[in-house]
């Protein structure tokens, strides 16, 4: 591919990435609701696929369930699975799919988790009940090995 063609593709992708969200955001009329949750792992299991050993390999999975709370009061539960998808070419990364069960419905999110980061961002992909048309994103910040602070920025609530 010629250098000029590469520059065109790069510039087009950059413009689409920059202007796309601006256009999308300006079309939205709903307010964004912010939820502050704390998650605590109550059950988990690591599945070590071949080749097994101390180091993670592509295909290894971490399955978990957590209690969710707001200001110390139970707000629901979530469950998820993260499958390791990148190891050899760093950073170690997993694809995660998570469903939270809250009082007014379920909310789903997914995204890439990086092993070496204390903070990860996931896209809200939908839900049920109040969250059936939900969009937005979730920011999870590790507090300890089993606890995270979660901030949910959700739009299109019913």
C-alpha positions in Angstrom: 0.0 0.0 0.0 1.4 3.4 -0.9 2.3 5.9 1.8 -0.3 8.3 0.4 -3.1 5.7 0.5 -2.1 4.8 4.1 -2.3 8.5 5.1 -5.8 8.7 3.5 -7.0 5.7 5.4 -5.5 6.9 8.7 -7.0 10.4 8.2 -10.5 9.0 7.3 -10.4 6.7 10.3 -9.3 9.6 12.6 -12.1 11.9 11.3 -14.7 9.1 11.7 -13.6 8.4 15.2 -13.5 12.1 16.1 -16.7 13.4 14.4 -18.8 10.2 14.8 -19.3 10.5 18.5 -19.9 14.3 18.3 -22.7 13.8 15.8 -24.1 10.9 17.8 -24.0 12.8 21.1 -25.7 15.9 19.6 -28.6 13.7 18.5 -29.2 12.4 22.0 -31.9 14.1 24.0 -31.9 11.9 27.1 -29.9 12.8 30.3 -27.2 10.5 31.5 -27.8 8.9 34.8 -24.7 8.1 36.9 -24.8 5.1 39.3 -22.0 4.6 41.8 -21.6 1.0 42.9 -19.2 -1.2 44.8 -18.7 -4.8 43.7 -17.4 -7.6 45.9 -16.6 -11.0 44.4 -18.5 -13.8 46.2 -17.7 -16.7 43.8 -15.0 -17.2 41.2 -13.2 -19.8 39.2 -10.2 -19.7 36.9 -10.3 -22.2 34.0 -6.8 -23.0 32.8 -6.9 -24.5 29.4 -4.0 -26.3 27.7 -1.2 -25.5 27.8 -1.7 -25.3 31.6 0.7 -23.7 34.0 1.4 -20.6 36.0 1.4 -18.2 33.0 -2.0 -17.2 31.4 -2.6 -18.5 27.9 -5.1 -17.6 25.2 -8.5 -19.3 26.1 -8.0 -19.3 29.8 -11.2 -17.9 31.5 -12.2 -16.3 34.8 -15.8 -16.7 35.8 -17.2 -14.7 38.6 -20.2 -13.5 40.5 -20.3 -10.3 42.7 -22.6 -8.6 45.1 -23.3 -5.0 44.1 -23.9 -2.3 46.7 -24.7 1.4 46.9 -23.5 3.2 50.0 -23.2 -0.2 51.8 -26.8 -1.3 50.9 -27.2 -4.3 48.6 -28.3 -3.1 45.1 -28.1 -6.4 43.1 -25.7 -8.9 41.8 -23.6 -9.4 38.7 -22.0 -12.3 36.9 -19.5 -12.4 34.1 -16.8 -14.2 32.2 -13.5 -12.9 31.0 -11.6 -14.9 28.4 -7.9 -14.2 27.8 -7.5 -13.2 24.2 -4.0 -11.7 24.0 -0.8 -12.8 25.8 2.2 -13.1 23.5 2.2 -9.6 22.1 1.2 -7.8 25.2 -0.5 -6.3 27.0 -2.3 -9.3 28.4 -6.0 -8.6 27.6 -9.3 -10.4 28.1 -12.7 -10.0 26.5 -15.3 -9.7 29.3 -19.1 -10.0 29.2 -21.0 -9.0 32.3 -24.7 -9.0 33.3 -25.8 -7.0 36.3 -29.2 -7.8 37.9 -30.6 -4.7 39.6 -34.0 -3.9 41.2 -35.5 -2.5 38.0 -34.0 -4.8 35.4 -30.8 -6.3 34.0 -28.0 -4.4 32.3 -25.3 -6.0 30.1 -21.8 -4.7 29.4 -18.7 -5.9 27.6 -15.2 -4.8 26.8 -11.6 -5.6 27.0 -9.9 -5.8 30.4 -6.2 -5.3 30.7 -4.3 -7.2 33.3 -1.9 -4.4 34.1 -4.5 -1.6 34.5 -6.3 -0.7 37.7 -9.2 0.9 35.6 -11.1 -0.6 32.7 -14.0 0.8 30.6 -16.9 -1.3 29.2 -19.7 -0.5 26.8 -23.3 -0.9 28.0 -24.8 -3.2 25.4 -28.4 -3.4 26.5 -30.6 -4.8 29.1 -34.1 -5.5 30.3 -36.8 -3.6 32.2 -35.7 0.0 32.9 -32.5 -0.7 31.0 -34.0 -2.3 27.9 -32.8 0.6 25.7 -29.7 1.5 27.8 -26.6 2.8 26.3 -23.5 4.3 27.8 -20.4 3.0 29.5 -19.1 1.5 32.8 -15.8 2.4 34.5 -14.5 -0.2 36.9 -11.6 0.7 39.2 -10.0 -2.0 41.3 -9.8 -1.2 45.0 -8.5 -4.6 46.1 -8.2 -8.1 44.7 -11.9 -8.8 45.3 -13.5 -5.3 45.4 -14.0 -2.6 42.7 -15.6 0.8 42.5 -17.9 0.9 39.5 -19.3 4.1 37.9 -22.1 3.5 35.4 -23.0 6.3 32.9 -26.3 5.1 31.5 -28.6 6.8 29.0 -32.0 6.0 27.5 -33.6 4.9 30.8 -37.3 4.0 30.8 
